[in-house]
């Protein structure tokens, strides 16, 4: 699976990119026919406490799964997105058995 990380108006650190790659690669184990995963990171309203947004788009045959989460850190937002994406993958598997 090809993992693409986009950071809107900032540069993601190497540690953050490694964290994202580690988390997203676990999704690849759940579904073997994923072709691409795009992760977009952005900061909403810099003055608010939960201003980090992570969006994950997972391309599967016949469908693209998408989830967006907001949290205090990018790591929290990505982790929450991954958890929600697991639920979507389970539903996808049930539908396309």
Secondary structure, 3 states (H helix, E strand, C coil): CEEEEEECCCCCCHHHHHHHHHHHHHHHHHCCCCCEEEEEEEECCCCCCCCEEEEEEEEECCEEEEEEEEECCHHHHHHHHHHHHHHHHHHHHHHCC
